[in-house]
Amino acid sequence: MGAGAWVLLSALELDDPGPLPDAALAPLRQLVRVSGDRRADCVLVGRVSVEEGTLDGFMLAAALGDEIDEPDVPAVGTVCWLGEGRSASVALRELTCVDHLHPGRAALLLAGDTERLAEAAAVARALIHGDPVTAGGALEHVVAAPNLPPPSDGIGRRIALFDTTLGVAHTLAGEALTITQVDELTELARLEDAELAVVGSLPS
């Protein structure tokens, strides 16, 4: 199996959110539909902002999961910006929770500088097996930590890593992803295997 095709909506701002989560889900449903039409395997949502603050990406992924339980629809996930709140271990546990709600439909992008990302990747590789593990380094780590019950088989294929220092991306298995960028969702072309298409812009 290849690295898959990935779509990342870097940010979405809702001017008038109305009752949540319906107002937030409408543009995300559109993102999933268009991405599926372009042959995406995974769709990732970055920051979704409303006047009151930021909506949680894992919550949105879980809410969308009820609508994407079909083989040809992309898995849906979020971005964890390492060092800005959630640790990699917490992100992996929350990814696992979404995966239990919607097996095979959850995805994640871990993003951070080279050193922190390498440690986060070690944590992620360890935790996807469920057994108590010690992994990582000074910045991202777990000590004798279980992830039980473990996520579904193949979740490692739905975890990608973005190095904000080098501006490169790859899967958890180490397969390089070619990054392309479009300004609007309507510009998204047919995706190729091992492509990460960014809608919007990523922080440098």
N, C-alpha and C positions, 0 to 999 in steps of 0.2 A: 504494500500500500504506500502511496506517495505521501508527501507532506500536507496535501490538501490545499484548498483555496480559502483564503480568509478575507473578511471585510471588517474594517474598523471604522465606526463612526466616532470621530475623536471627541466631539462635543455637541450637545443639543441644548438650546435654551428655550424654555417655554414661557412666552410672555404672559399668557393667561391660562394657567394650568387647569382651572376649574376643578371639578371633583377628581381626586386622584384615586386609583391609578389610571382611569380611563383616558384622561387627556394625555398622559405621558405615553400610554401604550399605542395610541393611534399612529404617531410618526414612526414608532419602533416597529409596529406591524408592517408599515410600508417598507422600512429598511429590510426586514426579513424577507418580504415578498420579492422585492427587486433583487436582493442579493441571491436568493434562490434561483431566480430567472437567469442570473449571470453565472450560475453553477458554483456558488460558494458552498463550502462545507461547514464553515463556522462564521458566525456574525458576532462581533464584539462591540459593546457600547461603552464609550468613555464617560465623560462627565455629563450628566443630565441635570440641568439647573432650573430651578423655579425661583420666584421672588423670595420665598422663604428659606431657600438654601439649595442643597444638592440631594437628589434622590439616590437611593442606594442601588447600585448596579446589580447586586445579587438578588435583591427583592424584585427588580424589574425582570431579570432573567427567569426567576421562579414564576412570576405572574404570566410571562409569555409562554412558559412551558406547556400550559394547557392547550395552547393554540398551535403548537408545532410538533405534535406527536405523530409525525408522518415521516417515512424514510427519506423522501426527497426534499424535505425542508431542512435548512441549515440548523445546526446546534446554535444556541444563543448563550452568550456570556458577557463578561465585563472585563474591565482593566483594573489591575491593582498597581498603583503607582507606589513603588517601594520607598519607604522612608517618609511617606506622607500620611501615615495613619495605620492601616492594616499591615501586619507583618505577613510574610509569605506563608507561614504556618497557619495563620488565621484565615487567609484567603483560600488555602487548600481545604481547610475544614469546611468553609462555607460553600466552596465549589462542590465538595462531597455531598453536602446537604441538598443542594439543588439537583445533583445527579441522582440522589435517592428519590427525590420527588418526580424526576423526569429522566429515567435511566437512558444514558447515551445522548442526551440532548443538552448537556452543560459544557461550557467552554470558558477559558480564562487566558488572558494575556498578562504576564508579569513584566513590568517595565521599571528600569532603574539603571544606575551607573554600572560599569563593568564589574567592579568588585562585589557590590551588593547583589547584582543579578546572578553572578556565579554561585554565591552562597544560597540564594533563593532557589536556584535550580536544583542544588543538592538536596535542599529540604523537600522540594516538590517530588523529586524522584524517590525519595525515601518514603514519603507519606502516602503515595498512591497505592502502596502495598498493604497498608493497614496495620502491620505489626509494629510494636513499640520500637522506635529508632532514635538514634542520636546522629544529627547531621548539621551541616552548615559551618558558620564561623562566628566572628565577633558581631557582625551586623544582622545576620539572619540565621537563626538556629532553632533546633529543638533538642531536648534532652530526654531520652527514654519516653518519647511521646507516641501514643497510639493514634490511629485514625480509623476507629472502628464504629460501626461496620465499614469496611473499605468501600471505595467507589467501584463502579462497574468496570469490567474489563475494557481496556481501550481508552480510558480517560486520558492517558498520557498523550494520545494522538490529538487531543483537543486542548492542549496547553501549549501556548507559544510564549516566547521570550523576546523582549525588545530592549536592546542596549542603547540607552539614551546618550551615552558617551560617544560611541562609535557610529550610531545611526544605523545599526544592522539588526536583523531579526532572524530567529530560527525556532524550530520546534523544540520541545523538551528532549526529543531523541537526537537533536543536533543537526537536523536537516535545515539548510539555509532557506530563508524565504526572501524572494525578491520583492522589495517595497515599491509600490506605485502610489501615486497620489492624484486625487481629483478634488475639485472644489465642491462639487454638488453631487448628490446621489444620482441625478439624471445622466451624469457623465460616465457612470460606471460601465465599463465594457465587459465582454465575456472574459471570465477569469481562467487562468491557467493553474495547473498544479504548482504548488510551492510559491504562490503569489499572495502577498499581503497588500490589499488595496485599502488605502487610507482615505476616507472621505472627510475632508477638512485638513487640519494640520496637526502634527505632533509637536510637543515642546522640544526644543533643542537641548 
